[in-house]
Amino acid sequence: MKMNKTLLLKLLSASAVFLCFSVYADAISELQQIFAKHTSMSAAFNQQVTKSNGEVVSSADGTLAIKKPDSLMMHTLSPDEQVLFTKGKDVYFYDPFINQVTIFDKKDLYTSPFLLLTSNRADIWNQYKVTKESGVYRLVPKKKADIKELSLKFNGDDISSISISLMDGNINTYNLSGIKYTVENNAFSYSIPEDAQIDDERKSN
């Protein structure tokens, strides 16, 4: 299943949970202590999108690399290759199947509630209810949003899965494996073909 642009931003924001943050409250303090231990992370992922009845809509596999403060590389390898990565002040999404790259302003990602996980601003965190239930951290917007809930599961100090529950009932889950906490800078580089079509979504254009 191809990602649309709205889902693209949500997924990038969800991936940002690996970045370090400093906030308040018991559940958040626990998360802070876990994430503050590392400045980078890489992992393999299996992504599944399911309906509310458990039916699997799509599945994909790839690799993920993150480095503080805001470097991201999400490389989907199957069933179709797609590449999502940050570069300077921009975010690039390249689809080799149609040979098109879409460029976003990184600042536009702050329209998604999940980037609160990279922030230490109390006014942002006050917009969400954060709880821990049976070892699962749950973040729920206090006001109606496209995202119903974000759930984080851990295996010890390693995050094992990220689940994004959408208002339409679908659940997007990333299961992680092979986690490493040393990532080279070249992990965030990707060469886009010179003949790729460009869809520039930056507001300055």
Secondary structure by P-SEA (a helix, b strand, c coil): ccccaaaaaaaaaaacccbbbbbbcaaaaaaaaaaaccccbbbbbbbbbbcccccccccccbbbbbcccbbbbbbbcccbbbbbbbcccbbbbbbccccbbbbbcccccccccccccccccaaaaaaccccccccbbbbbbcccccccbbbbbbccccccbbbbbccccbbbbbbbccccccccccccccccccccccccccccc
